[in-house]
Amino acid sequence: MAKEGHKYIFVLGGVMSGVGKGVVTSSIGLLLQQKGYPVNLVKVDPYLNVDAGTMNPTEHGEVFVLRSGLETDQDMGNYERFLGRDLTNDDYMTSGMVYQSVIARERALGYGGKCVEAVPHVRDEILRRIESAAAYNGSRISVIEIGGTIGDFQNALFIDAARVLKMQHPEDVLFVMVSYLPTPGTLGEMKTKPTQTAVRDLNSYGVQPDFIVARSKEAVDEKRKEKLAISCNVPKDHVISAPDIGSIYEAPLNFEKDKLGDSLLDSLRLPEKRRASLAAWKKFALAAVNTKAPEINIAVVGKYFDTGSFVLADAYLSVIEAIKFSAAKLHRQAKITWVNSKDLEKAGPKVVTQMLGKFHGIIVPGGFGETGIEGKIKAIRFARERNIPYFGLCYGMQLMVVEYARNVLGLKDANTTEIKKSAADPVVDVMLEQKKHLADNKYGGTMRLGVYPAYLKKGTMARAAYKKELVEERHRHRYEINPAYVKQLEEAGLVFSGTSPDGVLMEIAELPRSEHPFMLGTQFHPELQARPLTPHPLFTEFIRAAIKRKRRK
């Protein structure tokens, strides 16, 4: 049963997907936290995958890895960035997790021989998880985002679980519907009918929204607020305008102007402990959209771009945000350009120069598989030989080592066994503990995942950036730098500035500053721990090097 007096806010989406539920959930969490209330945020994903780890980034966006190693939806990254703290496994659930738990319990006779059904048993497991997350976090208010759109078959049980919680604790549960108000170009008039229809769909579940966050191109006017209030049975001051903005980080500031936090607390019968202190957040948000700040041009060389006529930036969402945070800290605006590594593969030296020569910094982010790899290696060589600041993340570090082995050490057949199992010089090889997983086709949740420590060598760029000897960073990989080649690589000038405590795993590779202004790769994913108010030190040093290159040019 729910803890007596604990408060729950459910965030649902109407009309279409991608309407901004994650940003609204994150903003509500930030506002309530700043008003003095312990808050936990929960993401519900209705798919049957047990976690997000096996899903294609071009279809679902990036996989965000928690400190524990759980592979989750990208919204969990927004939650951590807005709240400024790590989340736990209890803060994430999928239909796959729920059904897996119910089936495991049934197999163990946990239901005492009953006929196990979606209602009530699956629904009760959903409620148990929601309440467990609240208890584990010790929060006063839980904000739960239910993925998908109202009317979807997949999320019906989650909405029904929320309905039951509301029925049991009517004064402790609120529903916030985030819905879209389109303005058809041929009409030039904002339409409320799709949102009215979405509310009626929600009513059919036995749920009535308490608030409507009206997403739209322009701010919602008073007339349409009145129309939504009357048609949807929601108080007019509970219709919150959420027009398009320059940055998602402006959303909490806009909601605070509309007193959304106060209205939520009033509706939950909670006193306002203090005014939300958003001064630091406002300073960052203004810096993030400051078009007068000098630009630096950053290339992200990746392969997850095959999405028709659109570039799916979400595949590298945390990388993009980490760049923004460090750029804002240094009073710069990062202009990010997507460079498809498959295009680089076909390009000759002159075209490569045309494609990459204009940038002040180049990033090769993480990824898997052989597609576009030779294009990435071309980009890495170009950055090394032209003294362009280079930052490699996970696969980007491994390929940096491959490029160095080939073109500096002279091992022409150097490669990663992920691409070429029979490589004469496998400078990157599968981790020993991973070989059995691959042989048994065990892919989900079996990589080296989550936080691991690394020691940093004195006198290196990495040590200077972090300003400490021991760091903890989040990982997601199966392959590593082959220890058999470390000595050769170091003798050729490559520095492994970060290693596992036992010295076996190479965590950071770099070139000395005397050889290159910034050539550094990490086996881990530093972008996962970058926050708006605490940018990641390695990203900040990369941006600083890019600024210096622009000055030199």
Buried (B, 14 or more C-beta within 10 A) or exposed (E): EBBEEBBBBBBBBBBEEEBBBBBBBBBBBBBBBBBBBEBBBBBBBBBEBBBBBEBEBBEBBBBBBBBBBBBBBBBBBBBBBBBBEBBBBBBBBBBBBBBBBBEEBBEEEEBEEEEBEEEEBBBBBBBBBBBEBBBEBEBBBBBBBBBBBBBBEBBBBBBBBBBBBBEEBEEBBBBBBBBBBBEEEEEEEBBBEBBBBBBEBBBEBEBBBBBBBBBBEEEBEEEBBEBBBEBBEBEEEBBBBBEEBEBBBBBBBBBBEBBBBBBBBEBBEBEEEEEBEBEEBBEBBBBBBBEEBEEBBBBBBBBBBEEEEEBBBBBBBBBBBBBBBBBBBBEBBBEBEBBBBBBBBEBEEEEBEEBBEEBBBBBBBBBBEEBBBBBBBBBBBBBBEBBBBBBBBBBBBBBBBBBBBBBBBEBEEBBBBBBBEEBEBBBBBBBEEBEEBEEEEEEBBBBBBBBBEBBBBEEBBBBBBBEEEEBEBBBBBBBBBBEEBBEBBEEBBBBBBBBBEEEEBBBBBBBBBEEBBBBBBBBBBBBBBBBBEEBBBBBBBBBBBBBBBBEEE
